[in-house]
Amino acid sequence: MKNILMILMIHACFLSLAQRNKLATMEPILTNGYYVTLKGDTVRGQVQVNPPSNEDFYKQFYFKDQRSKKPKLFTAQRVKAYGFNDKDFVMVTLSQKKVFIERLTRGRLRFYEYRYSNGNAENELQTVYYIKDTQPESADLELTTLKKLSTKFYKKNLKPFMKDQPTIWNNLDKYSFNEQNVISAVNDFNSYYPR
């Protein structure tokens, strides 16, 4: 009996060592999407929506076009933008590194979200928000670059961007940041400036 248990334990050890570098991965789930090349051409196909980590949406994505048999990896160094469903990601340079950030609003003011891992064991993602104006007055050219929003003092950060519509800015709660409230305020602001 002891010999049988010993053989089973040795066999189990060899099996576990043989699979040491193998991680279980899910079958890719693909949905209709697109990407924009560095030249500005739009390619339609399917984007993988179940990457190994949610942080991957901000670093890279897998794309399958009609000619491919399996999805191909694309990074921010090779693509300007990509999207699927109602999500759009655009390439930007943050801290001398090209990454994707999610565009949460369209129009004159653009509100963005960037998520990254801070390296903790729980794999919890940190969220940073950015905003920029695509049509500022000549005196406010600095508003055309991405500005990081502090979730603590976000209303103060938004003031120069919303100075043309002070009632929208005044209606924001200055004590608690809420992503959906900011998206609604930016969309209200953008409704005054048709494209």
KEKE-225487 format. One record per residue: residue number from 1; chain; x, y, z of N, C-alpha, C in turn. Coordinates in steps of 0.1 Angstrom, whole numbers, plus 5000, padded with zeros to 4 digits. Layout:
N
SITE pos unit   nX   nY   nZ  caX  caY  caZ   cX   cY   cZ
SITE NUM    A    X    Y    Z    X    Y    Z    X    Y    Z
...
***
This chain:
195
SITE pos unit   nX   nY   nZ  caX  caY  caZ   cX   cY   cZ
SITE   1    A 5008 4988 5000 5000 5000 5000 5009 5013 5000
SITE   2    A 5019 5012 5008 5028 5024 5009 5035 5026 4995
SITE   3    A 5039 5015 4989 5045 5016 4976 5036 5023 4965
SITE   4    A 5023 5019 4965 5014 5025 4956 5012 5040 4958
SITE   5    A 5011 5044 4971 5010 5058 4974 5023 5066 4970
SITE   6    A 5034 5059 4972 5047 5066 4969 5048 5068 4954
SITE   7    A 5044 5057 4946 5044 5058 4931 5034 5069 4926
SITE   8    A 5023 5070 4932 5013 5080 4929 5018 5094 4932
SITE   9    A 5025 5096 4943 5030 5109 4946 5041 5113 4937
SITE  10    A 5050 5104 4933 5061 5107 4924 5055 5110 4910
SITE  11    A 5045 5103 4906 5039 5105 4893 5032 5119 4893
SITE  12    A 5025 5123 4904 5019 5136 4905 5029 5147 4905
SITE  13    A 5041 5145 4911 5052 5155 4910 5057 5157 4896
SITE  14    A 5059 5146 4889 5064 5147 4875 5053 5154 4866
SITE  15    A 5041 5151 4868 5030 5158 4860 5030 5173 4863
SITE  16    A 5031 5176 4876 5030 5191 4879 5042 5198 4874
SITE  17    A 5054 5192 4874 5066 5198 4869 5065 5200 4853
SITE  18    A 5059 5190 4847 5058 5190 4832 5049 5202 4828
SITE  19    A 5040 5206 4836 5030 5217 4833 5034 5230 4839
SITE  20    A 5046 5232 4844 5050 5243 4852 5047 5257 4844
SITE  21    A 5051 5258 4832 5049 5270 4825 5036 5272 4817
SITE  22    A 5028 5262 4818 5015 5263 4811 5004 5270 4820
SITE  23    A 4999 5280 4814 4988 5287 4821 4975 5284 4814
SITE  24    A 4964 5283 4821 4951 5280 4814 4947 5293 4808
SITE  25    A 4943 5293 4795 4939 5304 4788 4925 5302 4782
SITE  26    A 4917 5312 4781 4904 5311 4776 4905 5312 4761
SITE  27    A 4895 5306 4754 4893 5308 4740 4890 5322 4737
SITE  28    A 4897 5329 4727 4894 5343 4724 4879 5345 4721
SITE  29    A 4873 5355 4727 4860 5360 4723 4862 5372 4714
SITE  30    A 4857 5371 4702 4858 5382 4693 4845 5389 4690
SITE  31    A 4846 5402 4688 4835 5410 4684 4839 5420 4673
SITE  32    A 4829 5425 4666 4832 5434 4655 4839 5447 4660
SITE  33    A 4849 5451 4653 4857 5462 4657 4865 5468 4645
SITE  34    A 4875 5477 4649 4883 5483 4639 4896 5487 4645
SITE  35    A 4906 5491 4637 4918 5498 4641 4922 5508 4631
SITE  36    A 4929 5518 4635 4934 5528 4625 4949 5527 4624
SITE  37    A 4954 5525 4612 4969 5524 4610 4976 5537 4613
SITE  38    A 4989 5537 4613 4996 5549 4615 4995 5559 4603
SITE  39    A 4991 5554 4592 4988 5562 4580 4974 5568 4580
SITE  40    A 4966 5563 4589 4952 5568 4590 4941 5559 4583
SITE  41    A 4945 5548 4578 4936 5539 4572 4928 5531 4583
SITE  42    A 4915 5529 4581 4907 5521 4590 4906 5507 4585
SITE  43    A 4909 5497 4593 4908 5483 4590 4897 5477 4599
SITE  44    A 4887 5471 4592 4876 5465 4600 4878 5450 4601
SITE  45    A 4873 5445 4612 4875 5430 4615 4869 5427 4629
SITE  46    A 4876 5419 4636 4872 5415 4650 4883 5417 4660
SITE  47    A 4879 5422 4671 4888 5425 4683 4885 5415 4694
SITE  48    A 4896 5410 4700 4894 5401 4712 4889 5409 4724
SITE  49    A 4878 5406 4730 4873 5413 4741 4876 5407 4755
SITE  50    A 4883 5395 4755 4886 5389 4768 4901 5387 4769
SITE  51    A 4909 5397 4770 4924 5396 4771 4927 5389 4785
SITE  52    A 4939 5384 4787 4943 5378 4800 4941 5388 4812
SITE  53    A 4943 5401 4809 4942 5411 4819 4934 5423 4814
SITE  54    A 4926 5430 4822 4919 5442 4817 4929 5453 4814
SITE  55    A 4941 5453 4820 4951 5463 4817 4956 5462 4802
SITE  56    A 4954 5450 4796 4959 5448 4782 4952 5457 4773
SITE  57    A 4939 5461 4775 4932 5471 4767 4940 5484 4765
SITE  58    A 4948 5487 4775 4955 5500 4775 4970 5498 4769
SITE  59    A 4974 5486 4766 4987 5483 4761 4987 5477 4747
SITE  60    A 4977 5468 4745 4977 5461 4733 4964 5455 4730
SITE  61    A 4962 5449 4718 4949 5442 4716 4952 5432 4705
SITE  62    A 4943 5422 4704 4943 5412 4694 4932 5415 4684
SITE  63    A 4936 5414 4671 4927 5417 4660 4928 5406 4649
SITE  64    A 4916 5403 4644 4915 5393 4634 4907 5399 4622
SITE  65    A 4914 5399 4610 4907 5404 4599 4902 5392 4590
SITE  66    A 4896 5395 4579 4889 5384 4571 4899 5374 4566
SITE  67    A 4912 5378 4564 4922 5369 4558 4929 5361 4568
SITE  68    A 4928 5365 4581 4936 5358 4592 4928 5346 4597
SITE  69    A 4935 5336 4602 4929 5324 4608 4928 5326 4623
SITE  70    A 4938 5334 4629 4937 5336 4643 4941 5351 4646
SITE  71    A 4937 5356 4657 4940 5370 4660 4955 5374 4661
SITE  72    A 4958 5386 4656 4972 5391 4656 4973 5402 4667
SITE  73    A 4985 5402 4673 4987 5412 4684 4991 5426 4678
SITE  74    A 4985 5437 4683 4989 5450 4679 4991 5458 4691
SITE  75    A 5001 5467 4691 5005 5476 4702 5003 5490 4698
SITE  76    A 5005 5499 4708 5004 5513 4705 5015 5519 4696
SITE  77    A 5026 5511 4694 5036 5516 4685 5032 5514 4671
SITE  78    A 5022 5505 4668 5019 5502 4654 5005 5507 4650
SITE  79    A 4997 5512 4659 4983 5516 4656 4980 5529 4663
SITE  80    A 4972 5538 4656 4968 5550 4662 4956 5549 4671
SITE  81    A 4947 5540 4668 4934 5538 4676 4928 5525 4673
SITE  82    A 4919 5521 4681 4911 5509 4679 4898 5510 4687
SITE  83    A 4889 5501 4683 4876 5502 4691 4868 5490 4688
SITE  84    A 4858 5488 4696 4848 5477 4695 4836 5481 4704
SITE  85    A 4824 5475 4700 4812 5479 4707 4811 5494 4708
SITE  86    A 4810 5500 4720 4809 5514 4721 4822 5519 4728
SITE  87    A 4833 5512 4727 4846 5516 4733 4855 5520 4722
SITE  88    A 4862 5532 4724 4872 5537 4715 4885 5540 4723
SITE  89    A 4896 5534 4718 4909 5537 4724 4918 5544 4715
SITE  90    A 4925 5554 4719 4934 5562 4711 4948 5561 4717
SITE  91    A 4958 5562 4708 4972 5561 4712 4977 5575 4717
SITE  92    A 4983 5575 4728 4990 5587 4733 5003 5584 4739
SITE  93    A 5011 5594 4742 5024 5591 4748 5023 5597 4763
SITE  94    A 5024 5588 4772 5024 5591 4787 5038 5587 4792
SITE  95    A 5045 5596 4799 5058 5593 4805 5067 5586 4794
SITE  96    A 5068 5592 4783 5077 5587 4772 5073 5573 4767
SITE  97    A 5061 5568 4769 5057 5555 4766 5044 5556 4758
SITE  98    A 5042 5549 4747 5030 5549 4739 5020 5539 4745
SITE  99    A 5008 5544 4748 4998 5535 4754 4985 5539 4748
SITE 100    A 4974 5531 4750 4961 5534 4746 4953 5540 4758
SITE 101    A 4945 5550 4756 4936 5555 4766 4922 5554 4760
SITE 102    A 4912 5552 4769 4898 5551 4764 4892 5565 4763
SITE 103    A 4886 5568 4751 4879 5580 4749 4865 5578 4754
SITE 104    A 4861 5586 4765 4848 5585 4771 4838 5594 4765
SITE 105    A 4843 5605 4758 4833 5615 4752 4839 5619 4739
SITE 106    A 4830 5623 4730 4834 5629 4717 4829 5643 4717
SITE 107    A 4835 5651 4708 4831 5665 4707 4842 5675 4710
SITE 108    A 4839 5687 4713 4850 5697 4715 4858 5693 4727
SITE 109    A 4852 5689 4739 4860 5684 4750 4861 5669 4749
SITE 110    A 4873 5664 4751 4875 5650 4751 4879 5645 4765
SITE 111    A 4872 5636 4770 4874 5631 4784 4879 5616 4782
SITE 112    A 4890 5613 4788 4897 5600 4787 4899 5593 4800
SITE 113    A 4901 5580 4799 4904 5571 4811 4916 5563 4807
SITE 114    A 4925 5562 4817 4936 5553 4815 4937 5544 4828
SITE 115    A 4939 5531 4826 4940 5522 4837 4953 5514 4836
SITE 116    A 4959 5512 4848 4972 5506 4848 4973 5498 4862
SITE 117    A 4982 5489 4862 4985 5481 4874 4996 5488 4881
SITE 118    A 4994 5489 4895 5005 5495 4903 5014 5484 4908
SITE 119    A 5013 5471 4904 5022 5461 4908 5018 5454 4921
SITE 120    A 5007 5456 4926 5003 5450 4939 4998 5435 4936
SITE 121    A 4997 5427 4946 4994 5413 4945 4979 5411 4941
SITE 122    A 4971 5420 4944 4956 5418 4941 4953 5421 4926
SITE 123    A 4962 5426 4918 4960 5429 4904 4949 5440 4903
SITE 124    A 4948 5449 4912 4939 5459 4912 4944 5470 4902
SITE 125    A 4936 5475 4893 4940 5486 4884 4937 5500 4890
SITE 126    A 4946 5509 4888 4945 5523 4891 4939 5530 4879
SITE 127    A 4931 5540 4882 4924 5547 4871 4929 5562 4872
SITE 128    A 4932 5567 4860 4936 5581 4858 4928 5587 4847
SITE 129    A 4923 5599 4849 4915 5606 4839 4922 5618 4833
SITE 130    A 4919 5620 4820 4925 5631 4813 4914 5639 4805
SITE 131    A 4917 5651 4802 4908 5659 4794 4916 5668 4785
SITE 132    A 4910 5672 4773 4917 5681 4765 4906 5688 4756
SITE 133    A 4909 5700 4752 4900 5708 4743 4905 5707 4729
SITE 134    A 4896 5704 4720 4901 5703 4706 4899 5717 4698
SITE 135    A 4892 5727 4704 4890 5739 4697 4891 5751 4707
SITE 136    A 4902 5753 4714 4903 5764 4723 4905 5777 4716
SITE 137    A 4903 5787 4724 4906 5801 4719 4921 5802 4718
SITE 138    A 4926 5812 4710 4940 5813 4707 4948 5815 4720
SITE 139    A 4943 5821 4730 4950 5824 4742 4951 5811 4751
SITE 140    A 4943 5801 4748 4943 5789 4756 4949 5776 4749
SITE 141    A 4960 5778 4742 4965 5767 4734 4970 5756 4743
SITE 142    A 4973 5758 4756 4978 5748 4765 4966 5738 4768
SITE 143    A 4954 5742 4765 4943 5733 4768 4942 5722 4757
SITE 144    A 4949 5723 4746 4949 5713 4736 4957 5701 4739
SITE 145    A 4965 5701 4749 4973 5690 4754 4965 5683 4765
SITE 146    A 4968 5670 4766 4961 5662 4777 4965 5667 4790
SITE 147    A 4955 5669 4798 4957 5674 4812 4951 5663 4821
SITE 148    A 4959 5659 4831 4954 5649 4841 4945 5656 4851
SITE 149    A 4934 5649 4853 4924 5654 4863 4926 5647 4876
SITE 150    A 4928 5655 4887 4928 5649 4900 4914 5646 4904
SITE 151    A 4912 5634 4910 4898 5630 4914 4895 5638 4927
SITE 152    A 4905 5643 4933 4902 5651 4946 4899 5665 4942
SITE 153    A 4905 5672 4933 4903 5685 4929 4899 5687 4915
SITE 154    A 4890 5677 4910 4887 5677 4896 4879 5689 4892
SITE 155    A 4871 5695 4900 4863 5706 4896 4872 5718 4893
SITE 156    A 4882 5720 4901 4892 5731 4899 4899 5728 4886
SITE 157    A 4903 5715 4883 4909 5712 4870 4901 5715 4858
SITE 158    A 4888 5712 4860 4878 5714 4848 4875 5729 4845
SITE 159    A 4877 5738 4855 4872 5751 4853 4878 5758 4840
SITE 160    A 4891 5757 4837 4895 5764 4825 4889 5758 4812
SITE 161    A 4885 5745 4813 4880 5739 4801 4865 5742 4799
SITE 162    A 4858 5745 4810 4843 5748 4809 4840 5762 4812
SITE 163    A 4850 5771 4811 4847 5785 4814 4837 5792 4804
SITE 164    A 4835 5786 4792 4825 5791 4783 4811 5788 4787
SITE 165    A 4809 5778 4795 4796 5773 4800 4796 5771 4815
SITE 166    A 4797 5782 4822 4798 5782 4837 4787 5774 4844
SITE 167    A 4775 5775 4839 4764 5768 4846 4766 5753 4847
SITE 168    A 4772 5747 4836 4775 5733 4836 4785 5730 4847
SITE 169    A 4795 5738 4847 4806 5736 4857 4801 5738 4871
SITE 170    A 4792 5748 4873 4787 5750 4887 4778 5739 4892
SITE 171    A 4772 5731 4883 4763 5720 4887 4771 5708 4892
SITE 172    A 4784 5707 4890 4792 5696 4894 4794 5696 4909
SITE 173    A 4794 5685 4915 4796 5684 4930 4811 5685 4932
SITE 174    A 4815 5695 4940 4830 5697 4942 4836 5688 4952
SITE 175    A 4828 5680 4959 4834 5671 4970 4836 5657 4965
SITE 176    A 4828 5652 4956 4830 5638 4953 4830 5636 4938
SITE 177    A 4840 5630 4933 4842 5627 4919 4834 5615 4915
SITE 178    A 4826 5617 4904 4818 5606 4898 4820 5606 4883
SITE 179    A 4826 5595 4878 4829 5594 4864 4817 5597 4855
SITE 180    A 4805 5591 4858 4793 5593 4850 4789 5608 4850
SITE 181    A 4790 5614 4862 4786 5629 4863 4795 5637 4854
SITE 182    A 4808 5634 4854 4817 5642 4846 4814 5640 4831
SITE 183    A 4812 5627 4827 4809 5624 4813 4796 5632 4809
SITE 184    A 4786 5632 4818 4773 5639 4814 4776 5654 4813
SITE 185    A 4784 5660 4822 4787 5674 4821 4795 5677 4808
SITE 186    A 4805 5669 4805 4813 5671 4793 4804 5670 4780
SITE 187    A 4795 5660 4780 4785 5658 4769 4776 5670 4768
SITE 188    A 4771 5676 4779 4763 5688 4779 4771 5699 4774
SITE 189    A 4783 5701 4778 4792 5712 4773 4793 5710 4757
SITE 190    A 4796 5698 4753 4798 5695 4739 4786 5698 4730
SITE 191    A 4774 5697 4736 4762 5699 4729 4760 5713 4724
SITE 192    A 4767 5723 4730 4767 5737 4726 4776 5740 4714
SITE 193    A 4785 5730 4711 4795 5732 4700 4794 5721 4690
SITE 194    A 4784 5722 4681 4783 5711 4671 4795 5710 4662
SITE 195    A 4798 5698 4658 4809 5695 4649 4806 5697 4635
***
